[in-house]
């Protein structure tokens, strides 16, 4: 059954069934039934995503950073690799922010519909916005102060403090690297096992995704359309433009940014690189998992690009955990899109917060399907937006996830080639 209907197919089926049932609920005037007996399952799905967000980012980050045991011997290589990953991720977030603020897909909603949404989530939004506004009355460096928690247990108890958890996870991971392996082997094994367990929990939660998406689509249509079927046109036009914005951003990265990096820093031509990495891109596209694609990526990078195994085996596994260019661009676009739909004007400080948080959140994203949605919760919380906004984009997330993963894998391969070139070890030399 699962072979005939993979997860993405079941999610699409759930989406279409949700659309049909949602329209029927509006046409037949049974919105109350949808709210009472269908919407709760969408809420449960959102709660499950929130539930695993904190342990996922902690286990994934600590496991990824703490696994760099060779960084003591290859500190120069490690710093170079991580720096390049952070640079490309920051560029991806910046491209996403620029595009979404130029195209503004959320503005296709009428002012009346935005006002209706703001009123619906008025209490939630006001609390979050007050918290965000209070930041503007503090020191310009208060943002840095807030990143460092005074109590990690307290920070971990709230999804709104995930930036502090990210900081602690990075600090914890670095400490694991610096302490002699003989003294922390048990801790590393525990964190690695914890990461595997959390990833399995993600798999379990994603099994519920088709039902969650179905319920979210039903409640989305009932909430947005109400008695006005014309509102559905606004919804789908806006979603289409949102998807187009993300695709355009991904194309800019893969057809402009990456080729420039490859040409000037690795000396590899466009055709040669993409011909070499194409099999890995196909696997990434079909699985939506950079982790599952890793063996194929390593094989293509080593055999076709002639990157030595000692470099590819160091750079690529790190990339699976901390290099998510496609994911980070998507998180930036999705956050601003949701803000536009809810009629929330983001300040320059909040856009900067998105830039930093999306970069760090993408570092903590596990290379498995659906993890990007979980990490998006971090970014939404960082600028005071309601997590309910996820309902807008979940239905069309899977095909976009396939494209994002292909970009993520391509970025990993590019960095591997650039590092090999900088070390004078690229086979074409």
KOLNURO-824049 format. One record per residue (C-alpha): residue in one letter; x, y, z; residue number from 0. Coordinates in steps of 0.5 Angstrom, whole numbers, plus 500, padded with zeros to 3 digits. Example, Ala and Ser with C-alpha at 12.3 -4.5 7.8 and 13.67 -1.06 7.14 Angstrom:
<nodes>
> A | 525 | 491 | 516 | 0
> S | 527 | 498 | 514 | 1
</nodes>
This chain:
<nodes>
> X | 500 | 500 | 500 | 0
> X | 506 | 505 | 502 | 1
> X | 509 | 503 | 496 | 2
> X | 503 | 505 | 491 | 3
> X | 502 | 511 | 495 | 4
> X | 508 | 514 | 498 | 5
> X | 508 | 520 | 504 | 6
> X | 508 | 525 | 499 | 7
> X | 502 | 522 | 495 | 8
> X | 498 | 521 | 501 | 9
> X | 499 | 528 | 503 | 10
> X | 497 | 531 | 496 | 11
> X | 491 | 526 | 497 | 12
> X | 489 | 529 | 504 | 13
> X | 490 | 536 | 501 | 14
> X | 485 | 535 | 495 | 15
> X | 480 | 531 | 500 | 16
> X | 481 | 537 | 504 | 17
> X | 479 | 542 | 499 | 18
> X | 473 | 538 | 497 | 19
> X | 470 | 537 | 504 | 20
> X | 472 | 544 | 505 | 21
> X | 468 | 547 | 499 | 22
> X | 462 | 542 | 501 | 23
> X | 462 | 545 | 508 | 24
> X | 461 | 552 | 506 | 25
> X | 456 | 550 | 500 | 26
> X | 452 | 546 | 505 | 27
> X | 453 | 551 | 511 | 28
> X | 456 | 546 | 516 | 29
> X | 462 | 550 | 518 | 30
> X | 460 | 549 | 525 | 31
> X | 461 | 541 | 524 | 32
> X | 468 | 542 | 521 | 33
> X | 470 | 547 | 526 | 34
> X | 468 | 542 | 532 | 35
> X | 469 | 535 | 529 | 36
> X | 475 | 536 | 523 | 37
> X | 479 | 542 | 525 | 38
> X | 481 | 539 | 532 | 39
> X | 485 | 534 | 528 | 40
> X | 489 | 540 | 525 | 41
> X | 490 | 543 | 531 | 42
> X | 493 | 536 | 534 | 43
> X | 498 | 536 | 528 | 44
> X | 500 | 543 | 529 | 45
> X | 501 | 541 | 537 | 46
> X | 505 | 535 | 534 | 47
> X | 510 | 539 | 530 | 48
> X | 511 | 544 | 536 | 49
> X | 512 | 538 | 541 | 50
> X | 518 | 535 | 537 | 51
> X | 521 | 542 | 535 | 52
> X | 525 | 543 | 541 | 53
> X | 528 | 536 | 542 | 54
> X | 529 | 536 | 534 | 55
> X | 533 | 542 | 534 | 56
> X | 537 | 540 | 540 | 57
> X | 539 | 533 | 538 | 58
> X | 540 | 535 | 531 | 59
> X | 545 | 541 | 533 | 60
> X | 549 | 537 | 538 | 61
> X | 550 | 531 | 534 | 62
> X | 552 | 535 | 528 | 63
> X | 557 | 539 | 531 | 64
> X | 559 | 534 | 537 | 65
> X | 561 | 529 | 531 | 66
> X | 566 | 534 | 528 | 67
> X | 571 | 530 | 532 | 68
> X | 576 | 531 | 527 | 69
> X | 576 | 538 | 527 | 70
> X | 582 | 538 | 533 | 71
> X | 586 | 535 | 527 | 72
> X | 583 | 539 | 522 | 73
> X | 581 | 545 | 525 | 74
> X | 583 | 549 | 519 | 75
> X | 578 | 545 | 514 | 76
> X | 573 | 545 | 519 | 77
> X | 573 | 553 | 520 | 78
> X | 573 | 553 | 513 | 79
> X | 567 | 549 | 511 | 80
> X | 563 | 551 | 517 | 81
> X | 564 | 559 | 515 | 82
> X | 562 | 557 | 507 | 83
> X | 556 | 554 | 509 | 84
> X | 554 | 560 | 514 | 85
> X | 556 | 564 | 508 | 86
> X | 551 | 561 | 503 | 87
> X | 546 | 560 | 508 | 88
> X | 546 | 567 | 510 | 89
> X | 546 | 569 | 502 | 90
> X | 540 | 564 | 501 | 91
> X | 536 | 568 | 507 | 92
> X | 537 | 574 | 504 | 93
> X | 535 | 573 | 497 | 94
> X | 529 | 570 | 500 | 95
> X | 527 | 576 | 504 | 96
> X | 529 | 581 | 498 | 97
> X | 524 | 577 | 493 | 98
> X | 518 | 576 | 498 | 99
> X | 518 | 584 | 499 | 100
> X | 519 | 585 | 492 | 101
> X | 513 | 580 | 490 | 102
> X | 509 | 581 | 496 | 103
> X | 505 | 574 | 495 | 104
> X | 501 | 575 | 501 | 105
> X | 498 | 582 | 499 | 106
> X | 493 | 579 | 494 | 107
> X | 488 | 578 | 500 | 108
> X | 484 | 584 | 501 | 109
> X | 484 | 589 | 506 | 110
> X | 478 | 586 | 509 | 111
> X | 480 | 579 | 509 | 112
> X | 487 | 581 | 513 | 113
> X | 482 | 585 | 518 | 114
> X | 478 | 579 | 519 | 115
> X | 484 | 574 | 520 | 116
> X | 487 | 580 | 525 | 117
> X | 481 | 580 | 529 | 118
> X | 481 | 572 | 529 | 119
> X | 488 | 572 | 532 | 120
> X | 487 | 579 | 536 | 121
> X | 489 | 576 | 542 | 122
> X | 495 | 572 | 540 | 123
> X | 498 | 577 | 536 | 124
> X | 497 | 583 | 541 | 125
> X | 501 | 579 | 546 | 126
> X | 507 | 577 | 541 | 127
> X | 507 | 584 | 538 | 128
> X | 507 | 587 | 545 | 129
> X | 513 | 583 | 546 | 130
> X | 516 | 585 | 539 | 131
> X | 515 | 592 | 540 | 132
> X | 518 | 592 | 547 | 133
> X | 525 | 590 | 544 | 134
> X | 525 | 597 | 540 | 135
> X | 525 | 601 | 547 | 136
> X | 531 | 597 | 549 | 137
> X | 539 | 597 | 548 | 138
> X | 541 | 596 | 540 | 139
> X | 545 | 590 | 543 | 140
> X | 539 | 587 | 547 | 141
> X | 538 | 582 | 542 | 142
> X | 545 | 579 | 543 | 143
> X | 543 | 579 | 550 | 144
> X | 537 | 575 | 549 | 145
> X | 540 | 570 | 545 | 146
> X | 544 | 567 | 551 | 147
> X | 539 | 564 | 556 | 148
> X | 540 | 565 | 564 | 149
> X | 537 | 558 | 565 | 150
> X | 537 | 553 | 559 | 151
> X | 531 | 549 | 563 | 152
> X | 527 | 555 | 563 | 153
> X | 528 | 557 | 555 | 154
> X | 527 | 550 | 553 | 155
> X | 520 | 550 | 556 | 156
> X | 518 | 555 | 551 | 157
> X | 518 | 554 | 543 | 158
> X | 519 | 562 | 543 | 159
> X | 526 | 561 | 546 | 160
> X | 528 | 557 | 541 | 161
> X | 534 | 561 | 539 | 162
> X | 537 | 561 | 546 | 163
> X | 536 | 553 | 546 | 164
> X | 540 | 554 | 539 | 165
> X | 546 | 557 | 542 | 166
> X | 546 | 552 | 548 | 167
> X | 546 | 547 | 543 | 168
> X | 552 | 550 | 539 | 169
> X | 556 | 551 | 546 | 170
> X | 554 | 544 | 548 | 171
> X | 557 | 541 | 541 | 172
> X | 563 | 545 | 541 | 173
> X | 565 | 543 | 548 | 174
> X | 564 | 536 | 546 | 175
> X | 569 | 537 | 541 | 176
> X | 574 | 540 | 545 | 177
> X | 574 | 535 | 551 | 178
> X | 578 | 529 | 550 | 179
> X | 573 | 523 | 546 | 180
> X | 575 | 518 | 552 | 181
> X | 571 | 522 | 557 | 182
> X | 565 | 524 | 553 | 183
> X | 564 | 518 | 548 | 184
> X | 558 | 516 | 552 | 185
> X | 555 | 523 | 552 | 186
> X | 556 | 523 | 544 | 187
> X | 553 | 516 | 544 | 188
> X | 547 | 518 | 548 | 189
> X | 546 | 524 | 543 | 190
> X | 547 | 520 | 537 | 191
> X | 542 | 515 | 540 | 192
> X | 537 | 521 | 542 | 193
> X | 538 | 524 | 535 | 194
> X | 536 | 518 | 532 | 195
> X | 530 | 517 | 536 | 196
> X | 527 | 524 | 535 | 197
> X | 528 | 523 | 527 | 198
> X | 524 | 517 | 528 | 199
> X | 519 | 521 | 532 | 200
> X | 519 | 526 | 526 | 201
> X | 517 | 520 | 521 | 202
> X | 511 | 518 | 526 | 203
> X | 509 | 525 | 526 | 204
> X | 509 | 525 | 519 | 205
> X | 505 | 519 | 518 | 206
> X | 499 | 523 | 521 | 207
> X | 501 | 529 | 516 | 208
> X | 496 | 527 | 511 | 209
> X | 490 | 527 | 516 | 210
> X | 493 | 533 | 519 | 211
> X | 493 | 537 | 512 | 212
> X | 486 | 534 | 511 | 213
> X | 484 | 537 | 517 | 214
> X | 488 | 544 | 516 | 215
> X | 485 | 545 | 509 | 216
> X | 478 | 544 | 511 | 217
> X | 479 | 549 | 517 | 218
> X | 483 | 553 | 512 | 219
> X | 477 | 554 | 507 | 220
> X | 472 | 554 | 512 | 221
> X | 476 | 560 | 516 | 222
> X | 478 | 564 | 510 | 223
> X | 472 | 563 | 505 | 224
> X | 466 | 563 | 510 | 225
> X | 460 | 565 | 506 | 226
> X | 464 | 568 | 501 | 227
> X | 466 | 563 | 495 | 228
> X | 470 | 569 | 492 | 229
> X | 475 | 569 | 498 | 230
> X | 478 | 562 | 495 | 231
> X | 480 | 565 | 489 | 232
> X | 484 | 570 | 493 | 233
> X | 487 | 564 | 497 | 234
> X | 489 | 560 | 491 | 235
> X | 492 | 566 | 487 | 236
> X | 496 | 568 | 493 | 237
> X | 499 | 561 | 495 | 238
> X | 501 | 560 | 487 | 239
> X | 505 | 567 | 488 | 240
> X | 508 | 564 | 494 | 241
> X | 510 | 558 | 491 | 242
> X | 513 | 562 | 485 | 243
> X | 517 | 566 | 489 | 244
> X | 520 | 560 | 493 | 245
> X | 521 | 557 | 486 | 246
> X | 524 | 563 | 483 | 247
> X | 529 | 564 | 489 | 248
> X | 531 | 557 | 489 | 249
> X | 533 | 558 | 481 | 250
> X | 537 | 564 | 483 | 251
> X | 541 | 560 | 488 | 252
> X | 542 | 554 | 483 | 253
> X | 543 | 558 | 477 | 254
> X | 546 | 564 | 479 | 255
> X | 549 | 564 | 486 | 256
> X | 552 | 557 | 485 | 257
> X | 555 | 557 | 478 | 258
> X | 559 | 564 | 481 | 259
> X | 562 | 561 | 487 | 260
> X | 564 | 555 | 483 | 261
> X | 567 | 559 | 477 | 262
> X | 571 | 563 | 482 | 263
> X | 573 | 559 | 488 | 264
> X | 573 | 552 | 485 | 265
> X | 575 | 553 | 477 | 266
> X | 569 | 548 | 475 | 267
> X | 564 | 549 | 470 | 268
> X | 557 | 550 | 470 | 269
> X | 556 | 544 | 465 | 270
> X | 561 | 539 | 469 | 271
> X | 558 | 540 | 476 | 272
> X | 551 | 539 | 474 | 273
> X | 552 | 533 | 470 | 274
> X | 556 | 530 | 476 | 275
> X | 551 | 532 | 481 | 276
> X | 545 | 531 | 477 | 277
> X | 544 | 523 | 480 | 278
> X | 544 | 526 | 487 | 279
> X | 539 | 532 | 485 | 280
> X | 534 | 526 | 482 | 281
> X | 535 | 522 | 489 | 282
> X | 534 | 528 | 493 | 283
> X | 528 | 531 | 489 | 284
> X | 524 | 524 | 490 | 285
> X | 526 | 523 | 497 | 286
> X | 526 | 530 | 500 | 287
> X | 531 | 527 | 504 | 288
> X | 539 | 530 | 504 | 289
> X | 540 | 525 | 509 | 290
> X | 538 | 519 | 505 | 291
> X | 541 | 522 | 499 | 292
> X | 548 | 523 | 502 | 293
> X | 551 | 516 | 500 | 294
> X | 549 | 518 | 492 | 295
> X | 552 | 525 | 494 | 296
> X | 559 | 522 | 496 | 297
> X | 559 | 518 | 490 | 298
> X | 558 | 523 | 485 | 299
> X | 563 | 528 | 488 | 300
> X | 568 | 523 | 489 | 301
> X | 568 | 520 | 482 | 302
> X | 566 | 525 | 478 | 303
> X | 568 | 532 | 481 | 304
> X | 575 | 528 | 484 | 305
> X | 574 | 530 | 491 | 306
> X | 578 | 526 | 496 | 307
> X | 574 | 522 | 500 | 308
> X | 578 | 525 | 507 | 309
> X | 575 | 531 | 505 | 310
> X | 568 | 529 | 502 | 311
> X | 567 | 524 | 508 | 312
> X | 568 | 531 | 513 | 313
> X | 564 | 536 | 509 | 314
> X | 558 | 533 | 506 | 315
> X | 556 | 529 | 513 | 316
> X | 556 | 536 | 516 | 317
> X | 553 | 539 | 510 | 318
> X | 547 | 535 | 511 | 319
> X | 546 | 538 | 518 | 320
> X | 548 | 545 | 518 | 321
> X | 547 | 547 | 510 | 322
> X | 540 | 548 | 508 | 323
> X | 540 | 554 | 503 | 324
> X | 534 | 552 | 500 | 325
> X | 530 | 551 | 507 | 326
> X | 533 | 557 | 510 | 327
> X | 530 | 561 | 503 | 328
> X | 523 | 558 | 504 | 329
> X | 523 | 559 | 512 | 330
> X | 524 | 567 | 510 | 331
> X | 519 | 567 | 505 | 332
> X | 514 | 563 | 508 | 333
> X | 515 | 568 | 515 | 334
> X | 514 | 574 | 511 | 335
> X | 508 | 571 | 507 | 336
> X | 504 | 569 | 513 | 337
> X | 506 | 576 | 516 | 338
> X | 503 | 579 | 510 | 339
> X | 497 | 575 | 510 | 340
> X | 495 | 577 | 517 | 341
> X | 496 | 584 | 516 | 342
> X | 503 | 585 | 520 | 343
> X | 508 | 590 | 518 | 344
> X | 515 | 587 | 520 | 345
> X | 520 | 592 | 522 | 346
> X | 527 | 592 | 520 | 347
> X | 529 | 589 | 526 | 348
> X | 524 | 583 | 525 | 349
> X | 527 | 582 | 518 | 350
> X | 534 | 582 | 521 | 351
> X | 531 | 577 | 526 | 352
> X | 528 | 573 | 521 | 353
> X | 535 | 573 | 517 | 354
> X | 539 | 571 | 524 | 355
> X | 534 | 566 | 526 | 356
> X | 532 | 563 | 519 | 357
> X | 540 | 562 | 518 | 358
> X | 541 | 558 | 525 | 359
> X | 534 | 554 | 524 | 360
> X | 536 | 551 | 518 | 361
> X | 543 | 549 | 521 | 362
> X | 539 | 545 | 526 | 363
> X | 534 | 542 | 521 | 364
> X | 535 | 535 | 520 | 365
> X | 536 | 532 | 513 | 366
> X | 529 | 529 | 513 | 367
> X | 522 | 530 | 510 | 368
> X | 518 | 535 | 514 | 369
> X | 523 | 538 | 518 | 370
> X | 523 | 544 | 515 | 371
> X | 516 | 545 | 517 | 372
> X | 518 | 544 | 524 | 373
> X | 524 | 549 | 524 | 374
> X | 519 | 554 | 521 | 375
> X | 516 | 555 | 528 | 376
> X | 522 | 557 | 531 | 377
> X | 522 | 563 | 526 | 378
> X | 515 | 565 | 526 | 379
> X | 516 | 565 | 534 | 380
> X | 522 | 569 | 533 | 381
> X | 518 | 575 | 530 | 382
> X | 511 | 574 | 534 | 383
> X | 507 | 571 | 529 | 384
> X | 502 | 565 | 530 | 385
> X | 504 | 558 | 528 | 386
> X | 497 | 557 | 526 | 387
> X | 499 | 561 | 519 | 388
> X | 503 | 554 | 518 | 389
> X | 496 | 552 | 515 | 390
> X | 497 | 557 | 509 | 391
> X | 503 | 553 | 507 | 392
> X | 502 | 546 | 509 | 393
> X | 498 | 544 | 503 | 394
> X | 503 | 546 | 498 | 395
> X | 509 | 544 | 502 | 396
> X | 511 | 537 | 499 | 397
> X | 513 | 539 | 492 | 398
> X | 517 | 545 | 495 | 399
> X | 520 | 541 | 499 | 400
> X | 523 | 536 | 494 | 401
> X | 526 | 542 | 490 | 402
> X | 529 | 545 | 497 | 403
> X | 532 | 538 | 498 | 404
> X | 535 | 538 | 491 | 405
> X | 538 | 545 | 492 | 406
> X | 541 | 543 | 499 | 407
> X | 544 | 537 | 496 | 408
> X | 547 | 541 | 491 | 409
> X | 550 | 546 | 496 | 410
> X | 553 | 541 | 500 | 411
> X | 557 | 538 | 493 | 412
> X | 559 | 545 | 491 | 413
> X | 562 | 547 | 498 | 414
> X | 566 | 540 | 498 | 415
> X | 569 | 542 | 491 | 416
> X | 571 | 549 | 494 | 417
> X | 574 | 546 | 500 | 418
> X | 578 | 541 | 496 | 419
> X | 580 | 546 | 491 | 420
> X | 582 | 551 | 497 | 421
> X | 586 | 545 | 500 | 422
> X | 589 | 544 | 493 | 423
> X | 586 | 537 | 493 | 424
> X | 581 | 538 | 487 | 425
> X | 582 | 532 | 482 | 426
> X | 582 | 537 | 476 | 427
> X | 588 | 540 | 479 | 428
</nodes>
